[in-house]
Amino acid sequence: MSVSDPISDMLTRIRNAVMIGQVAVAMPHSNIKAEIAKIMKEEGYLDGFEVADGETPAQKVLRVKIKYIGDRRERRPVLTGLVRVSRPGRRVYTKKQEIPWVLSGMGVAILSTPKGIMTGQRARQMGVGGEILCKVW
């Protein structure tokens, strides 16, 4: 199946898994998806991720483990919101001075910059702008 926006597909799969309480979710692998998962893990929104072989050697699968807080009955997801900002139909770019704050610093904006994929806070420190991929809180 061909997906026109693979990043949006990834975020939707994670959002749907959180809504039904799944522990892990699998999706087709790409380097940009792995970088986004790495940032989300570093920021504490995911328990982990792994890249595994798929049905054929050419296909790899990205497995994301979702992080929850609390015991079994009072279990709540750490990830409460996930929004795609820049889309194929409307790219959203930002200057280094205008990188958005998500929930007054409680969330994270993930950017694609000339120096790689990074959080908004890291992009501010490095003095680079770029395309706002998504916001996570």
C-alpha positions as CSV (number, residue, x, y, z in Angstrom):
1,M,0.0,0.0,0.0
2,S,1.4,3.4,-1.0
3,V,1.2,6.1,1.6
4,S,1.4,9.8,0.4
5,D,2.6,11.0,3.8
6,P,4.6,8.4,5.8
7,I,5.3,10.7,8.8
8,S,1.6,11.4,9.2
9,D,0.9,7.6,8.9
10,M,3.4,7.0,11.7
11,L,1.9,9.6,14.0
12,T,-1.6,8.3,13.3
13,R,-0.6,4.7,14.1
14,I,1.0,5.9,17.4
15,R,-2.0,8.0,18.3
16,N,-4.5,5.1,17.6
17,A,-2.4,2.7,19.6
18,V,-2.4,5.1,22.6
19,M,-6.2,5.5,22.3
20,I,-6.8,1.8,22.6
21,G,-4.1,1.1,25.1
22,Q,-1.7,-1.0,23.1
23,V,1.8,-1.5,24.4
24,A,3.6,-1.5,21.0
25,V,2.9,-0.6,17.4
26,A,4.7,-1.6,14.2
27,M,5.0,0.4,10.9
28,P,7.2,0.4,7.8
29,H,10.7,1.7,8.6
30,S,12.4,4.8,7.2
31,N,15.3,6.8,8.5
32,I,13.2,9.9,9.2
33,K,10.7,7.8,11.2
34,A,13.5,6.2,13.2
35,E,14.9,9.7,14.0
36,I,11.5,11.0,15.2
37,A,11.1,7.9,17.4
38,K,14.6,8.4,18.8
39,I,13.7,12.0,19.7
40,M,10.4,10.9,21.3
41,K,12.2,8.3,23.3
42,E,14.9,10.8,24.5
43,E,12.2,13.2,25.5
44,G,10.4,10.5,27.5
45,Y,7.3,9.9,25.5
46,L,8.2,6.4,24.3
47,D,9.6,3.4,26.2
48,G,11.7,2.4,23.2
49,F,11.9,1.4,19.6
50,E,13.6,-1.1,17.4
51,V,14.2,-1.8,13.8
52,A,13.5,-5.4,12.8
53,D,13.5,-7.3,9.5
54,G,10.2,-7.6,7.8
55,E,8.8,-10.4,5.6
56,T,11.5,-9.8,2.9
57,P,15.1,-8.5,3.5
58,A,14.2,-5.3,1.7
59,Q,11.4,-4.5,4.1
60,K,12.3,-3.3,7.6
61,V,9.8,-2.7,10.4
62,L,9.9,-0.1,13.0
63,R,8.4,-1.3,16.3
64,V,7.6,1.5,18.8
65,K,6.9,0.8,22.5
66,I,4.5,3.2,24.1
67,K,5.2,4.5,27.6
68,Y,2.5,4.3,30.3
69,I,2.3,5.5,33.9
70,G,0.6,3.8,36.8
71,D,-0.6,0.3,37.6
72,R,-2.8,-1.8,35.4
73,R,-6.2,-0.2,36.3
74,E,-5.0,3.4,36.6
75,R,-2.6,3.2,33.7
76,R,-2.4,6.4,31.6
77,P,-0.3,7.1,28.6
78,V,2.6,9.6,28.9
79,L,1.8,10.8,25.3
80,T,-1.3,12.9,25.4
81,G,-1.1,14.8,22.1
82,L,0.6,14.3,18.7
83,V,0.0,16.7,15.8
84,R,1.5,16.8,12.3
85,V,2.3,20.4,11.4
86,S,4.0,20.4,8.0
87,R,2.2,18.3,5.4
88,P,2.9,17.5,1.7
89,G,0.2,19.9,0.6
90,R,1.4,22.7,3.0
91,R,5.0,22.8,4.1
92,V,5.6,24.9,7.3
93,Y,9.0,26.4,7.8
94,T,10.3,28.6,10.6
95,K,13.2,30.9,11.3
96,K,15.4,30.3,14.3
97,Q,13.7,33.2,16.2
98,E,10.2,31.9,15.5
99,I,10.5,28.3,16.6
100,P,7.2,27.6,18.4
101,W,6.9,26.6,22.1
102,V,4.5,23.7,22.7
103,L,2.4,24.1,25.8
104,S,4.8,26.8,27.2
105,G,7.7,24.3,27.1
106,M,5.9,21.3,28.4
107,G,5.8,19.7,24.9
108,V,8.3,19.3,22.1
109,A,8.3,20.6,18.5
110,I,10.3,18.3,16.2
111,L,12.1,20.0,13.3
112,S,13.9,19.0,10.2
113,T,16.9,21.3,9.9
114,P,20.0,21.4,7.7
115,K,21.9,19.9,10.6
116,G,19.4,16.9,11.0
117,I,16.2,16.2,12.8
118,M,16.0,17.7,16.2
119,T,13.8,19.3,18.9
120,G,12.9,22.9,18.8
121,Q,14.9,23.6,21.9
122,R,18.0,22.1,20.4
123,A,17.5,24.0,17.1
124,R,17.3,27.3,19.1
125,Q,20.6,26.4,20.9
126,M,22.3,25.7,17.5
127,G,20.8,28.8,15.9
128,V,19.0,27.0,13.0
129,G,15.5,27.0,11.6
130,G,13.8,24.5,9.4
131,E,10.6,22.6,8.7
132,I,8.3,21.9,11.6
133,L,7.4,18.2,11.3
134,C,5.2,17.7,14.3
135,K,4.4,18.7,17.9
136,V,4.3,16.3,20.8
137,W,3.0,16.7,24.3
